Amino acid sequence: MAPSASCVPQATKSAKICALGVRIKRGISLHGIALNLNTDLNYFNLINPCGLNRPVTSLSQIMGDQSPSMTDLKTFISPPNARRLS
């Protein structure tokens, strides 16, 4: 059986802001998260992310000046905090 990845979207009320990926290969699980912080959203005009038929957004688009910096976001999603979120 070929390995596969799942696309589990997490969306705001009207737009996708992140995706979680999970893959199991040879008994080893791999996982990841893609969170749009201040992404150039024009690239998403060319695809239909996860087949949702809805737009894509980012934290900076939603939060404006209140959006965290990449450094602050990395600090928050560090391993100790990631364990708290699971």
URQUI-V441857 format. One record per residue. RES is the residue in three letters. OMEGA is omega in whole degrees, -180 to 180 (999 if undefined). NEAR is the number of other ideal C-beta (glycine too) atoms within 10 Angstrom. Layout:
res;omega;near
RES;OMEGA;NEAR
RES;OMEGA;NEAR
This chain:
res;omega;near
MET;-179;3
ALA;176;4
PRO;179;9
SER;176;9
ALA;177;13
SER;179;11
CYS;-178;14
VAL;-175;12
PRO;171;15
GLN;-171;11
ALA;169;17
THR;-180;13
LYS;-174;5
SER;-175;8
ALA;180;18
LYS;-179;19
ILE;178;19
CYS;176;18
ALA;175;20
LEU;179;14
GLY;178;13
VAL;178;13
ARG;174;13
ILE;-179;12
LYS;-180;11
ARG;177;5
GLY;180;5
ILE;-180;7
SER;176;8
LEU;180;11
HIS;180;11
GLY;179;10
ILE;174;12
ALA;-178;12
LEU;-179;14
ASN;179;20
LEU;177;18
ASN;-176;14
THR;171;17
ASP;-173;8
LEU;179;15
ASN;179;8
TYR;-178;9
PHE;176;17
ASN;-177;8
LEU;-176;6
ILE;174;9
ASN;-174;10
PRO;177;17
CYS;178;15
GLY;-175;9
LEU;-176;14
ASN;176;7
ARG;-178;16
PRO;178;15
VAL;179;24
THR;179;19
SER;177;19
LEU;-179;18
SER;178;16
GLN;-179;18
ILE;-171;13
MET;-179;11
GLY;-178;8
ASP;180;5
GLN;-179;8
SER;179;15
PRO;173;15
SER;178;10
MET;179;9
THR;179;8
ASP;180;11
LEU;178;15
LYS;179;11
THR;-180;11
PHE;-178;11
ILE;175;12
SER;-177;10
PRO;179;6
PRO;179;6
ASN;179;10
ALA;177;11
ARG;179;8
ARG;-178;6
LEU;-177;7
SER;999;4
